[in-house]
């Protein structure tokens, strides 16, 4: 396999999975800190085992579906998913909505968990359920992203490598820090991920409908650059729009 050729797939899977794993880690850390690590690790472990079973079940099933159908459906979903991330990242970068704060999320989850009654002897069902739910939710999104960016021939393995690298990095940071990974520029990551997923989604939709992309897979880079430039322009437009003074009636002064 030409790894120089598939690096955009690895990068997209890594960055997207990194964001999802960081969000899951924040809640699992809150559960472990407040309710105890036994329940937090048990819920996380059960969710990971369930996700592995889903992957084992989906893998053979996907091979029975014509590739063009997979690319069309997954590409459309990936495009919608990426555009949703990109829209929020643009609004955050423009200052229209607040930046996402993992430390604040950790504090909120901690407060909510402390408000629940502590468990007696045995397993803490609240801890197990909370850790299971967040790990399943974020894990399912990672599975979708890996399948989506790896929808082309021979691209699933590089996508899996990117996601696995993100998982190992987040686990290592979690073990070392024992606190939310707040130092990561999450909005920047989501901005980049939104651009990457939108580019891949557009490419796979085109493949599914029979578009003859110039340069074949290298067209993905052109699409990514196009979405990046459009997103940066949208940030400036939103900043300009937000800075316009309003008339007393609430209408734009222009």
C-alpha positions as CSV (number, residue, x, y, z in Angstrom):
1,X,0.0,0.0,0.0
2,X,1.2,3.5,-0.9
3,X,1.0,5.3,2.4
4,X,2.0,8.6,0.9
5,X,-1.1,8.3,-1.2
6,X,-3.5,7.6,1.6
7,X,-2.3,10.1,4.2
8,X,-5.4,12.3,3.9
9,X,-7.5,9.3,4.9
10,X,-5.3,8.6,7.9
11,X,-5.3,12.3,8.9
12,X,-9.1,12.7,8.6
13,X,-9.8,9.5,10.6
14,X,-7.2,10.5,13.3
15,X,-8.4,14.1,13.8
16,X,-12.1,13.2,13.8
17,X,-11.6,10.3,16.1
18,X,-9.4,12.4,18.4
19,X,-12.2,14.9,18.9
20,X,-14.8,12.1,19.7
21,X,-12.4,10.3,22.1
22,X,-11.5,13.5,24.0
23,X,-15.2,14.2,24.5
24,X,-15.8,10.6,25.8
25,X,-12.7,10.8,28.0
26,X,-14.1,14.0,29.7
27,X,-17.2,12.2,30.8
28,X,-15.5,9.0,31.8
29,X,-13.1,11.0,34.0
30,X,-16.0,12.8,35.6
31,X,-17.7,9.5,36.3
32,X,-14.5,7.9,37.7
33,X,-13.7,11.0,39.9
34,X,-17.2,11.2,41.5
35,X,-18.6,7.7,41.4
36,X,-15.5,5.6,41.4
37,X,-13.3,4.0,38.8
38,X,-14.7,0.5,39.1
39,X,-18.0,1.5,37.5
40,X,-16.5,3.9,35.1
41,X,-14.0,1.4,33.7
42,X,-16.7,-1.4,33.6
43,X,-19.1,0.8,31.6
44,X,-16.3,1.8,29.2
45,X,-15.2,-1.8,28.8
46,X,-18.7,-3.1,28.1
47,X,-19.2,-0.3,25.5
48,X,-15.9,-1.1,23.8
49,X,-16.7,-4.8,23.6
50,X,-20.1,-3.9,22.1
51,X,-18.5,-1.6,19.5
52,X,-16.1,-4.4,18.5
53,X,-19.1,-6.8,18.0
54,X,-20.8,-4.1,15.8
55,X,-17.6,-3.8,13.7
56,X,-17.3,-7.5,13.3
57,X,-21.0,-7.7,12.2
58,X,-20.8,-4.7,9.9
59,X,-17.6,-5.7,8.1
60,X,-18.9,-8.8,6.2
61,X,-22.2,-7.1,5.6
62,X,-20.7,-4.1,3.9
63,X,-18.7,-6.3,1.5
64,X,-22.0,-7.6,0.1
65,X,-23.2,-4.1,-0.9
66,X,-22.0,-2.7,-4.3
67,X,-19.2,-0.2,-3.6
68,X,-21.0,2.6,-5.6
69,X,-24.0,2.4,-3.3
70,X,-21.8,2.5,-0.2
71,X,-19.9,5.5,-1.5
72,X,-23.1,7.4,-2.4
73,X,-25.0,6.8,0.9
74,X,-22.0,7.1,3.2
75,X,-20.7,10.1,1.2
76,X,-24.0,11.9,1.6
77,X,-24.1,11.2,5.3
78,X,-20.5,12.2,5.7
79,X,-21.0,15.4,3.9
80,X,-24.0,16.3,6.1
81,X,-22.0,15.3,9.2
82,X,-19.0,17.4,8.2
83,X,-21.0,20.4,7.2
84,X,-22.7,20.3,10.7
85,X,-19.3,20.3,12.4
86,X,-17.9,23.0,10.0
87,X,-20.9,25.3,10.5
88,X,-20.5,25.3,14.3
89,X,-16.7,25.7,14.0
90,X,-17.2,28.7,11.7
91,X,-19.7,30.3,14.1
92,X,-17.3,29.7,17.1
93,X,-14.3,31.1,15.2
94,X,-16.3,34.2,14.3
95,X,-17.4,34.6,18.0
96,X,-21.1,34.1,17.2
97,X,-21.4,31.2,19.6
98,X,-19.2,30.3,22.6
99,X,-16.1,28.0,22.3
100,X,-16.5,24.5,23.5
101,X,-14.7,24.1,26.9
102,X,-13.8,20.5,28.0
103,X,-13.0,21.8,31.5
104,X,-16.5,23.4,31.8
105,X,-18.0,20.1,30.5
106,X,-16.1,18.2,33.2
107,X,-17.3,20.5,35.9
108,X,-20.9,20.2,34.8
109,X,-20.8,16.4,34.6
110,X,-19.1,16.3,38.0
111,X,-21.8,18.4,39.5
112,X,-24.6,16.4,37.9
113,X,-23.1,13.1,39.1
114,X,-22.6,14.4,42.7
115,X,-26.3,15.2,42.8
116,X,-27.2,11.6,42.4
117,X,-27.4,9.2,45.3
118,X,-24.3,7.1,45.8
119,X,-24.6,3.4,45.3
120,X,-24.5,0.9,48.1
121,X,-22.5,-2.4,48.0
122,X,-22.0,-3.9,44.6
123,X,-21.9,-2.2,41.2
124,X,-22.7,1.5,40.8
125,X,-25.3,1.4,38.1
126,X,-25.2,5.1,37.6
127,X,-21.4,5.0,36.9
128,X,-21.6,2.0,34.6
129,X,-24.5,3.5,32.6
130,X,-23.0,6.9,32.3
131,X,-19.6,5.6,31.1
132,X,-21.3,3.1,28.8
133,X,-23.6,5.6,27.1
134,X,-20.9,8.2,26.4
135,X,-18.4,5.6,25.1
136,X,-21.1,4.0,22.9
137,X,-22.2,7.4,21.5
138,X,-18.8,8.7,20.6
139,X,-17.6,5.2,19.5
140,X,-20.5,4.8,17.1
141,X,-19.6,8.2,15.5
142,X,-15.9,7.0,15.2
143,X,-17.1,3.8,13.5
144,X,-19.2,5.8,11.0
145,X,-16.3,8.2,10.3
146,X,-13.8,5.3,9.8
147,X,-16.2,3.5,7.4
148,X,-17.0,6.8,5.6
149,X,-13.4,8.0,5.0
150,X,-12.3,4.5,4.2
151,X,-15.1,3.8,1.7
152,X,-12.7,3.6,-1.3
153,X,-10.8,0.4,-2.3
154,X,-8.0,-0.3,0.1
155,X,-8.7,2.8,2.3
156,X,-10.4,1.1,5.3
157,X,-7.1,-0.1,6.8
158,X,-5.5,3.4,6.8
159,X,-8.7,4.9,8.3
160,X,-8.6,2.3,11.1
161,X,-4.9,3.1,11.7
162,X,-5.7,6.8,12.1
163,X,-8.6,6.1,14.5
164,X,-6.5,3.6,16.5
165,X,-3.7,6.2,16.8
166,X,-6.1,8.7,18.1
167,X,-7.5,6.2,20.7
168,X,-4.0,5.4,22.0
169,X,-3.0,9.0,22.2
170,X,-6.2,10.0,24.2
171,X,-5.8,7.0,26.5
172,X,-2.2,7.8,27.2
173,X,-3.0,11.5,27.9
174,X,-5.9,10.4,30.2
175,X,-3.7,8.1,32.2
176,X,-0.9,10.7,32.5
177,X,-3.1,13.7,33.3
178,X,-6.1,12.3,35.1
179,X,-8.0,15.4,34.0
180,X,-9.8,16.7,30.9
181,X,-7.5,17.4,27.9
182,X,-8.3,21.1,27.9
183,X,-5.1,22.1,26.3
184,X,-6.1,20.8,22.9
185,X,-7.4,23.5,20.6
186,X,-10.8,21.7,20.1
187,X,-12.5,24.3,18.0
188,X,-9.5,24.3,15.6
189,X,-9.6,20.5,15.5
190,X,-13.4,20.6,14.7
191,X,-12.8,23.2,12.1
192,X,-10.2,21.0,10.4
193,X,-12.3,17.9,10.8
194,X,-15.3,19.6,9.3
195,X,-13.3,20.6,6.3
196,X,-11.8,17.1,5.9
197,X,-15.1,15.3,6.2
198,X,-16.9,17.7,3.9
199,X,-14.2,17.1,1.3
200,X,-14.3,13.3,1.6
201,X,-18.1,13.4,1.6
202,X,-18.3,15.4,-1.6
203,X,-15.7,13.1,-3.3
204,X,-17.6,9.8,-2.3
205,X,-20.9,11.3,-3.5
206,X,-19.3,12.1,-6.8
207,X,-17.8,8.6,-7.0
208,X,-21.3,7.1,-6.2
209,X,-22.9,9.0,-9.1
210,X,-20.1,8.3,-11.5
211,X,-18.2,11.6,-11.6
212,X,-14.9,11.3,-13.3
213,X,-12.7,13.3,-10.8
214,X,-9.6,14.8,-12.4
215,X,-6.5,13.2,-10.8
216,X,-8.8,10.5,-9.2
217,X,-8.1,10.4,-5.4
218,X,-5.9,13.5,-5.5
219,X,-9.1,15.5,-6.2
220,X,-9.8,15.0,-2.5
221,X,-7.0,17.5,-1.7
222,X,-8.6,20.0,-4.1
223,X,-12.0,19.6,-2.4
224,X,-10.4,20.0,1.0
225,X,-8.7,23.2,0.0
226,X,-11.9,24.5,-1.5
227,X,-13.9,23.9,1.6
228,X,-11.1,25.4,3.7
229,X,-11.1,28.6,1.7
230,X,-14.9,28.8,1.8
231,X,-15.0,28.2,5.5
232,X,-12.3,30.9,6.2
233,X,-14.3,33.3,4.0
234,X,-17.5,32.4,6.0
235,X,-15.7,33.2,9.3
236,X,-14.8,36.7,8.0
237,X,-18.3,37.2,6.7
238,X,-19.9,36.2,10.0
239,X,-17.5,38.5,11.9
240,X,-18.4,41.4,9.6
241,X,-22.1,40.6,10.0
242,X,-21.9,40.4,13.8
243,X,-20.0,43.7,14.0
244,X,-22.7,45.7,12.1
245,X,-24.6,48.2,14.2
246,X,-28.3,47.7,14.6
247,X,-31.0,50.4,14.3
248,X,-33.2,50.9,17.4
249,X,-35.8,48.7,15.7
250,X,-33.3,45.8,15.7
251,X,-32.8,46.0,11.9
252,X,-29.3,45.9,10.3
253,X,-28.0,49.4,9.8
254,X,-27.1,48.7,6.2
